[in-house]
Amino acid sequence: MIARLHFADPAYLWLLLFIPGAIAWYWYKLRHYSVPMQLSSTAVFRQMTIGWKHYVRYALFGLRMLAIALLILALARPQTNMNRQDISVEGIDIMLATDISSTMLAEDVKPNRIEAAKEVAIDFINSRPDDRIGLVVFSGESFTQCPLTSNHAMLINLFKEINFGMIDDGTAIGDGLATAINRLKESKARSKVIILLTDGINNMGSIDPQSAAEMAELYGIRIYTIGVGTMGSALFPVRTQYGMQYQRMEVQIDEALLKKISALTNGKYFRATNRQKLQEVYKEIDRLEKSKIDVTEFNRKKEEFMPFLIFALLLLTLEFVFRFAVLKLVP
């Protein structure tokens, strides 16, 4: 529980500006309003010492200014606001299934498809601090690069390490899905999600993508599919005997299959033709899959002006006693 002090009527605090003006006037009066006296000699005063009453007279003005300041603060009605928040978070378990086949080196999405996919996915991971996220990579086969974890720093480091050539080339969409499903099937999370990103057609693997989607539906897993790549053709780097060269090749994405996978699991299919579109896709998925946060808030206000008022009255009483009883000053 946290207590915060605030003022219910803060406009009265402007009256505090009166105090510096009063101090300035008091100082001016001391310097310029002395009474002239004519004496034949000042020798008699040389043996005299300044007593404590001399200083107390000036301290009385300080007591009065402090009392006035406290009265102004009391007028502004200081209050403490005691509040407590009970927050419960129901996270979402998300597996990222990312294609790392040779076609992901195409540079129609800058700097290339695989690097753009990594960078945008890392931004997505950073935007989901309350969720467990894991990573599966696939090309001709698939494997788990990182299991479900809430340690996003470790996940991001493992994500940065993925690249083409880690496993045999090809596009095994079904195997990639099956590996991700295997990581999610035992999850107790309120929502289980796979984000599958690919730029090709299923041409390898032992598991049919549609069968994998049916398995995901059985376990209550929603699949969002992303087809990355321009419409038409794109430049692909090809290693030849003369070194790395670029060839223009047709972009082939099995959109019908990806749409069927997402529709079967109550997900959604997206097409990202450039980096900006890919960022928009992840932002859309981020909006669709929000963690449930329950917040119960308790507030209690307590008036705190009384200590200010009591202390001000004590100071005024102290000033009165010293002024008229101790120093016996004439009003």
C-alpha positions as CSV (number, residue, x, y, z in Angstrom):
1,M,0.0,0.0,0.0
2,I,1.4,3.4,-1.0
3,A,0.6,6.7,0.6
4,R,0.7,9.9,-1.5
5,L,0.4,13.4,-0.2
6,H,-1.6,15.9,-2.3
7,F,-3.7,19.1,-1.7
8,A,-7.4,19.2,-2.2
9,D,-7.5,23.0,-2.6
10,P,-4.0,23.8,-4.1
11,A,-5.1,27.4,-5.1
12,Y,-4.5,28.5,-1.5
13,L,-0.8,27.7,-1.9
14,W,-0.4,30.9,-3.9
15,L,-0.7,32.7,-0.6
16,L,2.8,31.4,0.3
17,L,4.1,34.1,-2.0
18,F,3.1,36.6,0.7
19,I,5.9,35.3,3.0
20,P,9.0,36.3,0.9
21,G,7.4,39.8,0.5
22,A,6.8,40.0,4.3
23,I,10.4,39.0,5.0
24,A,11.7,41.6,2.5
25,W,9.6,44.3,4.2
26,Y,10.8,43.3,7.7
27,W,14.4,43.5,6.6
28,Y,13.8,46.9,4.9
29,K,12.2,48.2,8.1
30,L,15.0,47.1,10.3
31,R,17.6,48.9,8.0
32,H,15.7,52.2,7.5
33,Y,13.4,52.8,10.4
34,S,15.9,53.3,13.3
35,V,15.2,56.1,15.8
36,P,18.0,58.8,15.9
37,M,19.5,59.7,19.3
38,Q,22.0,62.4,20.3
39,L,24.5,61.4,23.0
40,S,27.5,63.3,24.3
41,S,29.5,60.1,24.5
42,T,29.1,56.4,23.6
43,A,31.7,55.2,26.1
44,V,29.0,53.8,28.4
45,F,27.8,51.4,25.7
46,R,31.3,50.0,25.1
47,Q,31.1,47.8,28.2
48,M,27.7,46.4,27.4
49,T,27.1,43.0,25.8
50,I,24.3,41.9,23.5
51,G,21.9,39.6,25.5
52,W,19.9,36.6,24.2
53,K,16.7,38.7,24.3
54,H,18.1,40.8,21.4
55,Y,18.2,37.8,19.1
56,V,14.9,36.4,20.4
57,R,13.1,39.5,19.1
58,Y,14.1,38.7,15.6
59,A,13.3,35.0,16.0
60,L,9.7,36.0,16.9
61,F,9.2,37.3,13.4
62,G,10.5,33.9,12.0
63,L,8.0,32.1,14.3
64,R,5.2,34.1,12.9
65,M,6.1,33.6,9.3
66,L,6.4,29.8,9.9
67,A,3.0,29.8,11.6
68,I,1.4,31.6,8.7
69,A,3.0,29.2,6.2
70,L,1.6,26.3,8.2
71,L,-1.9,27.9,8.3
72,I,-1.8,28.4,4.5
73,L,-0.8,24.7,4.1
74,A,-3.7,23.7,6.3
75,L,-6.1,25.9,4.2
76,A,-4.9,23.9,1.1
77,R,-6.2,20.8,2.8
78,P,-3.3,18.3,2.6
79,Q,-4.6,14.7,2.1
80,T,-2.9,11.3,1.9
81,N,-4.2,9.0,-0.7
82,M,-3.7,5.3,0.3
83,N,-4.0,3.0,-2.6
84,R,-3.4,-0.6,-3.3
85,Q,-3.5,-2.5,-6.6
86,D,-3.9,-6.2,-6.9
87,I,-2.8,-7.3,-10.4
88,S,-3.2,-10.7,-11.9
89,V,-1.7,-11.5,-15.3
90,E,-2.8,-14.4,-17.5
91,G,0.0,-14.7,-20.1
92,I,-0.1,-16.2,-23.5
93,D,2.3,-18.9,-24.7
94,I,3.6,-18.2,-28.2
95,M,5.9,-20.3,-30.5
96,L,7.5,-18.6,-33.4
97,A,8.1,-21.0,-36.3
98,T,10.5,-19.3,-38.7
99,D,11.6,-20.5,-42.2
100,I,15.4,-20.3,-42.7
101,S,15.6,-21.9,-46.1
102,S,17.8,-20.5,-48.9
103,T,15.0,-18.5,-50.4
104,M,14.8,-16.5,-47.2
105,L,18.1,-14.8,-48.4
106,A,16.2,-12.9,-51.1
107,E,16.7,-9.2,-50.8
108,D,13.2,-8.0,-51.8
109,V,12.7,-7.4,-48.1
110,K,15.7,-5.4,-46.8
111,P,18.3,-6.3,-45.9
112,N,17.0,-9.8,-46.7
113,R,13.9,-11.8,-45.7
114,I,15.5,-13.7,-42.9
115,E,17.3,-10.7,-41.3
116,A,14.1,-8.6,-41.6
117,A,12.1,-11.4,-40.0
118,K,14.5,-11.7,-37.1
119,E,14.6,-7.9,-36.4
120,V,10.8,-7.4,-36.5
121,A,10.2,-10.6,-34.4
122,I,12.7,-9.3,-31.8
123,D,10.6,-6.1,-31.5
124,F,7.5,-8.2,-31.1
125,I,9.2,-10.2,-28.3
126,N,10.1,-7.0,-26.5
127,S,6.5,-5.9,-26.7
128,R,5.3,-9.0,-24.9
129,P,7.0,-9.0,-21.4
130,D,4.2,-11.0,-19.7
131,D,4.2,-13.9,-22.2
132,R,6.3,-17.1,-22.5
133,I,7.7,-17.3,-26.1
134,G,9.7,-20.0,-27.8
135,L,11.4,-20.4,-31.2
136,V,11.3,-23.2,-33.8
137,V,13.3,-23.0,-37.1
138,F,12.7,-25.1,-40.2
139,S,13.9,-25.5,-43.7
140,G,14.3,-29.1,-45.0
141,E,13.8,-30.3,-41.4
142,S,12.9,-28.5,-38.1
143,F,14.2,-28.2,-34.5
144,T,13.6,-26.1,-31.4
145,Q,16.0,-23.2,-31.2
146,C,14.5,-22.1,-27.8
147,P,11.7,-23.7,-25.8
148,L,9.0,-21.6,-24.2
149,T,10.6,-19.1,-21.8
150,S,10.0,-15.9,-20.0
151,N,13.7,-15.1,-20.3
152,H,13.3,-12.9,-23.3
153,A,17.0,-11.8,-23.3
154,M,18.1,-15.4,-23.8
155,L,15.5,-15.9,-26.5
156,I,16.6,-12.8,-28.4
157,N,20.2,-13.9,-28.3
158,L,19.3,-17.3,-29.7
159,F,17.1,-15.7,-32.3
160,K,20.0,-13.6,-33.5
161,E,22.1,-16.7,-34.0
162,I,19.7,-18.3,-36.6
163,N,20.7,-18.3,-40.2
164,F,20.5,-20.2,-43.5
165,G,22.7,-23.4,-43.5
166,M,22.0,-24.5,-39.9
167,I,20.0,-27.5,-41.3
168,D,19.3,-29.1,-44.7
169,D,17.7,-26.8,-47.3
170,G,14.1,-27.1,-48.3
171,T,10.7,-26.1,-46.9
172,A,9.1,-28.5,-44.4
173,I,6.1,-26.4,-43.2
174,G,4.4,-29.4,-41.7
175,D,7.5,-30.4,-39.7
176,G,7.9,-26.9,-38.4
177,L,4.3,-26.7,-37.3
178,A,4.5,-30.2,-35.6
179,T,7.6,-29.2,-33.7
180,A,5.9,-26.0,-32.4
181,I,2.7,-27.9,-31.5
182,N,4.8,-30.4,-29.5
183,R,6.1,-27.5,-27.4
184,L,2.7,-26.1,-26.8
185,K,0.4,-29.1,-26.3
186,E,1.1,-29.4,-22.6
187,S,0.8,-25.7,-21.9
188,K,-1.8,-24.5,-19.3
189,A,-1.9,-21.0,-20.7
190,R,-5.2,-19.3,-21.4
191,S,-4.2,-18.9,-25.0
192,K,-1.7,-20.9,-27.1
193,V,-0.4,-19.4,-30.4
194,I,1.9,-20.3,-33.2
195,I,3.2,-17.6,-35.6
196,L,4.4,-19.4,-38.7
197,L,6.6,-17.4,-41.2
198,T,7.6,-18.8,-44.6
199,D,8.3,-17.7,-48.1
200,G,7.8,-20.9,-50.0
201,I,5.9,-24.1,-50.8
202,N,5.9,-27.2,-48.6
203,N,8.3,-29.6,-50.5
204,M,10.0,-31.6,-47.8
205,G,9.3,-33.2,-44.4
206,S,7.4,-36.2,-43.2
207,I,4.3,-34.4,-41.8
208,D,1.5,-32.9,-44.0
209,P,0.9,-29.2,-43.1
210,Q,-2.9,-29.7,-43.0
211,S,-2.6,-32.7,-40.7
212,A,-0.4,-30.6,-38.4
213,A,-3.0,-27.8,-38.4
214,E,-5.7,-30.4,-37.5
215,M,-3.5,-31.5,-34.6
216,A,-3.2,-27.8,-33.5
217,E,-6.9,-27.4,-33.6
218,L,-7.2,-30.5,-31.4
219,Y,-5.0,-28.9,-28.7
220,G,-6.7,-25.5,-28.9
221,I,-3.7,-23.8,-30.6
222,R,-4.3,-20.8,-32.9
223,I,-2.0,-20.4,-35.8
224,Y,-1.2,-17.1,-37.5
225,T,0.6,-17.6,-40.9
226,I,2.7,-15.0,-42.6
227,G,3.8,-15.3,-46.3
228,V,6.8,-13.1,-46.8
229,G,8.0,-11.9,-50.2
230,T,7.1,-9.5,-53.0
231,M,4.5,-10.3,-55.6
232,G,6.0,-11.6,-58.9
233,S,9.7,-12.2,-58.8
234,A,12.7,-11.3,-56.6
235,L,16.5,-11.4,-56.7
236,F,18.0,-14.4,-55.0
237,P,21.7,-14.9,-54.2
238,V,23.0,-18.0,-55.9
239,R,26.5,-19.4,-55.3
240,T,28.3,-20.2,-58.6
241,Q,31.9,-21.1,-59.7
242,Y,32.4,-17.4,-60.2
243,G,31.2,-16.5,-56.7
244,M,27.9,-15.2,-55.4
245,Q,25.6,-13.9,-58.1
246,Y,22.0,-12.8,-58.1
247,Q,19.3,-14.4,-60.2
248,R,15.7,-13.2,-60.6
249,M,13.3,-16.0,-59.6
250,E,9.6,-16.3,-59.2
251,V,8.2,-15.9,-55.7
252,Q,6.2,-19.0,-54.9
253,I,4.2,-18.9,-51.7
254,D,1.4,-21.5,-51.2
255,E,-1.1,-18.9,-49.9
256,A,-4.0,-21.3,-50.3
257,L,-2.3,-23.7,-47.8
258,L,-1.4,-21.0,-45.4
259,K,-4.9,-19.6,-45.4
260,K,-6.4,-23.0,-44.8
261,I,-4.0,-23.6,-41.8
262,S,-4.9,-20.3,-40.2
263,A,-8.7,-20.7,-40.9
264,L,-8.7,-24.2,-39.5
265,T,-7.3,-23.0,-36.2
266,N,-9.3,-19.8,-36.0
267,G,-6.2,-17.8,-36.8
268,K,-5.4,-15.4,-39.7
269,Y,-3.2,-15.3,-42.8
270,F,-1.1,-12.2,-43.6
271,R,1.1,-11.3,-46.6
272,A,4.1,-9.1,-46.0
273,T,5.6,-7.8,-49.3
274,N,8.2,-5.5,-47.6
275,R,9.6,-4.7,-44.2
276,Q,7.0,-2.1,-43.3
277,K,4.2,-4.6,-44.1
278,L,6.0,-7.2,-41.9
279,Q,6.1,-4.8,-39.0
280,E,2.4,-4.1,-39.5
281,V,1.6,-7.8,-39.4
282,Y,3.3,-8.3,-36.1
283,K,1.6,-5.2,-34.7
284,E,-1.8,-6.6,-35.8
285,I,-1.0,-10.0,-34.1
286,D,0.1,-8.1,-31.0
287,R,-3.3,-6.4,-30.9
288,L,-5.2,-9.6,-31.5
289,E,-3.4,-11.5,-28.8
290,K,-3.4,-9.4,-25.6
291,S,-2.6,-10.8,-22.2
292,K,-5.5,-10.6,-19.7
293,I,-4.7,-8.3,-16.9
294,D,-7.1,-8.0,-13.9
295,V,-6.5,-4.9,-11.7
296,T,-8.3,-4.4,-8.4
297,E,-7.7,-0.9,-7.0
298,F,-8.5,0.4,-3.5
299,N,-8.3,4.1,-2.6
300,R,-8.7,5.8,0.8
301,K,-8.2,9.5,1.4
302,K,-7.3,11.0,4.8
303,E,-7.3,14.7,5.8
304,E,-3.9,15.7,7.1
305,F,-4.5,19.4,7.8
306,M,-4.8,19.0,11.6
307,P,-1.1,18.6,12.4
308,F,-0.3,21.7,10.3
309,L,-3.0,23.7,12.2
310,I,-1.9,22.5,15.6
311,F,1.7,23.2,15.0
312,A,0.9,26.7,13.7
313,L,-1.2,27.5,16.8
314,L,1.7,26.3,19.0
315,L,4.1,28.6,17.2
316,L,1.7,31.5,17.5
317,T,1.2,30.7,21.2
318,L,5.0,30.5,21.7
319,E,5.5,33.9,20.0
320,F,2.7,35.5,22.1
321,V,4.3,34.2,25.3
322,F,7.8,35.4,24.5
323,R,6.6,38.7,23.1
324,F,4.4,39.8,26.0
325,A,5.5,37.7,29.0
326,V,9.3,37.3,28.5
327,L,10.3,40.3,26.5
328,K,7.4,42.5,27.6
329,L,7.1,44.2,24.3
330,V,4.4,46.8,23.8
331,P,2.1,45.9,20.9
